[in-house]
Amino acid sequence: MKHYTLLIISLMLSACGGGGEGSSSTEAVSTTVTQTPTTSTQPPETTPPDTSEETETMADLTIAPQFDLSSKIELNIDVDLNMGDSRAYLNICLKGDDDKADYNQCLLRAPLKQSKLTSTVMLANSALELVAEVWFYDSQNEPLRFEWQYDGEQSAVFTIR
């Protein structure tokens, strides 16, 4: 019985034939495959850059001895309004687009004592324009306004008189 079962299973497997295009004909179909040679295209050759010109390096950089390669500037602020005991408040801010003080970018905010103040602030960029406004607590409605711009000197002083 084992042999009959094996025989039936092997006949069934050989009868199925493993698929095809749905035809059950037993004719041998010959298939000819032709191979066409493929041509690979090479990328165009790039010419190396001309190295005959000399390129500048950091070693070729010449720097004046007094230049310290720093973009920071120490700004000394000297205020003396000679107004006695008038109470006042000083704002030093970056100049805004409307040529007024930009209160969101102030560098110094301080009260004046005897209408005087001496202080120092560090500026990160030498191309800044600053506006100083002195607001009085008592008498004046409009503040006194002063402007300052960096002139290229090593020690910068913003004098308010």
Contacts in CASP RR format, 6 or more apart in sequence:
PFRMAT RR
TARGET T0000
AUTHOR 0000-0000-0000
METHOD contacts of the structure
MODEL  1
MKHYTLLIISLMLSACGGGGEGSSSTEAVSTTVTQTPTTSTQPPETTPPD
TSEETETMADLTIAPQFDLSSKIELNIDVDLNMGDSRAYLNICLKGDDDK
ADYNQCLLRAPLKQSKLTSTVMLANSALELVAEVWFYDSQNEPLRFEWQY
DGEQSAVFTIR
63 69 0 8 1.000
66 154 0 8 1.000
71 124 0 8 1.000
71 125 0 8 1.000
71 126 0 8 1.000
72 122 0 8 1.000
72 123 0 8 1.000
72 124 0 8 1.000
73 122 0 8 1.000
73 123 0 8 1.000
73 126 0 8 1.000
73 150 0 8 1.000
73 156 0 8 1.000
74 120 0 8 1.000
74 121 0 8 1.000
74 122 0 8 1.000
74 123 0 8 1.000
74 155 0 8 1.000
74 156 0 8 1.000
75 107 0 8 1.000
75 120 0 8 1.000
75 121 0 8 1.000
75 122 0 8 1.000
75 123 0 8 1.000
75 156 0 8 1.000
75 157 0 8 1.000
75 158 0 8 1.000
76 118 0 8 1.000
76 119 0 8 1.000
76 120 0 8 1.000
76 155 0 8 1.000
76 156 0 8 1.000
76 157 0 8 1.000
76 158 0 8 1.000
77 92 0 8 1.000
77 108 0 8 1.000
77 117 0 8 1.000
77 118 0 8 1.000
77 119 0 8 1.000
77 120 0 8 1.000
77 121 0 8 1.000
77 157 0 8 1.000
77 158 0 8 1.000
77 160 0 8 1.000
78 117 0 8 1.000
78 118 0 8 1.000
78 157 0 8 1.000
78 158 0 8 1.000
78 159 0 8 1.000
78 160 0 8 1.000
79 90 0 8 1.000
79 112 0 8 1.000
79 115 0 8 1.000
79 116 0 8 1.000
79 117 0 8 1.000
79 118 0 8 1.000
79 134 0 8 1.000
79 160 0 8 1.000
80 115 0 8 1.000
80 116 0 8 1.000
80 160 0 8 1.000
80 161 0 8 1.000
81 88 0 8 1.000
81 112 0 8 1.000
81 115 0 8 1.000
81 116 0 8 1.000
81 134 0 8 1.000
81 144 0 8 1.000
81 160 0 8 1.000
81 161 0 8 1.000
82 115 0 8 1.000
82 161 0 8 1.000
83 115 0 8 1.000
84 114 0 8 1.000
84 115 0 8 1.000
85 114 0 8 1.000
85 115 0 8 1.000
86 115 0 8 1.000
86 136 0 8 1.000
86 138 0 8 1.000
86 139 0 8 1.000
87 111 0 8 1.000
87 112 0 8 1.000
87 136 0 8 1.000
87 137 0 8 1.000
87 138 0 8 1.000
88 111 0 8 1.000
88 112 0 8 1.000
88 115 0 8 1.000
88 134 0 8 1.000
88 135 0 8 1.000
88 136 0 8 1.000
88 137 0 8 1.000
89 109 0 8 1.000
89 110 0 8 1.000
89 111 0 8 1.000
89 112 0 8 1.000
89 134 0 8 1.000
89 135 0 8 1.000
89 137 0 8 1.000
90 108 0 8 1.000
90 109 0 8 1.000
90 110 0 8 1.000
90 111 0 8 1.000
90 112 0 8 1.000
90 117 0 8 1.000
90 132 0 8 1.000
90 133 0 8 1.000
90 134 0 8 1.000
90 135 0 8 1.000
90 160 0 8 1.000
91 101 0 8 1.000
91 103 0 8 1.000
91 106 0 8 1.000
91 108 0 8 1.000
91 109 0 8 1.000
91 132 0 8 1.000
91 133 0 8 1.000
91 135 0 8 1.000
92 106 0 8 1.000
92 107 0 8 1.000
92 108 0 8 1.000
92 109 0 8 1.000
92 121 0 8 1.000
92 130 0 8 1.000
92 131 0 8 1.000
92 132 0 8 1.000
92 158 0 8 1.000
93 101 0 8 1.000
93 102 0 8 1.000
93 103 0 8 1.000
93 105 0 8 1.000
93 106 0 8 1.000
93 107 0 8 1.000
93 130 0 8 1.000
93 131 0 8 1.000
93 133 0 8 1.000
94 101 0 8 1.000
94 102 0 8 1.000
94 105 0 8 1.000
94 106 0 8 1.000
94 107 0 8 1.000
94 128 0 8 1.000
94 129 0 8 1.000
94 130 0 8 1.000
94 131 0 8 1.000
95 101 0 8 1.000
95 102 0 8 1.000
95 128 0 8 1.000
95 129 0 8 1.000
95 130 0 8 1.000
95 131 0 8 1.000
95 147 0 8 1.000
96 102 0 8 1.000
96 131 0 8 1.000
99 131 0 8 1.000
100 131 0 8 1.000
101 131 0 8 1.000
101 132 0 8 1.000
101 133 0 8 1.000
107 121 0 8 1.000
107 123 0 8 1.000
107 130 0 8 1.000
108 119 0 8 1.000
108 121 0 8 1.000
110 117 0 8 1.000
110 119 0 8 1.000
112 134 0 8 1.000
123 150 0 8 1.000
123 156 0 8 1.000
126 150 0 8 1.000
126 152 0 8 1.000
127 150 0 8 1.000
128 149 0 8 1.000
128 150 0 8 1.000
129 147 0 8 1.000
129 148 0 8 1.000
129 149 0 8 1.000
130 147 0 8 1.000
130 148 0 8 1.000
130 149 0 8 1.000
130 158 0 8 1.000
131 145 0 8 1.000
131 146 0 8 1.000
131 147 0 8 1.000
131 148 0 8 1.000
132 145 0 8 1.000
132 146 0 8 1.000
132 147 0 8 1.000
132 148 0 8 1.000
132 158 0 8 1.000
132 160 0 8 1.000
133 143 0 8 1.000
133 144 0 8 1.000
133 145 0 8 1.000
133 146 0 8 1.000
134 143 0 8 1.000
134 144 0 8 1.000
134 146 0 8 1.000
134 160 0 8 1.000
135 143 0 8 1.000
136 143 0 8 1.000
146 158 0 8 1.000
146 160 0 8 1.000
148 158 0 8 1.000
150 156 0 8 1.000
END
